[in-house]
Amino acid sequence: MPLYEVAILERPTAKEREEGVQEKLIMPPTPVVAGDEQSAAISAVMDSDKFFIDRTRMQVLVRPFL
């Protein structure tokens, strides 16, 4: 199976954006072995119990490991 790198960002709320707050890196790029990009993203989110993540504000970034 292919190797992917997955990172999770937390987007600011509308009020926070007005105050100049930018995205926060919640989970640094992490290697994930998965069949496809979607499976890698799901796996990273499900395994991210050690991070508090507001799932309505998160952005999951996935790229193939080259």
Rosetta blueprint (number, residue, H / E / L):
1 M L
2 P L
3 L E
4 Y E
5 E E
6 V E
7 A E
8 I E
9 L E
10 E E
11 R L
12 P L
13 T L
14 A H
15 K H
16 E H
17 R H
18 E H
19 E L
20 G L
21 V L
22 Q L
23 E L
24 K E
25 L E
26 I E
27 M E
28 P E
29 P E
30 T E
31 P E
32 V E
33 V E
34 A L
35 G L
36 D L
37 E H
38 Q H
39 S H
40 A H
41 A H
42 I H
43 S H
44 A H
45 V H
46 M H
47 D L
48 S L
49 D L
50 K L
51 F L
52 F L
53 I L
54 D L
55 R L
56 T L
57 R L
58 M E
59 Q E
60 V E
61 L E
62 V E
63 R E
64 P E
65 F L
66 L L
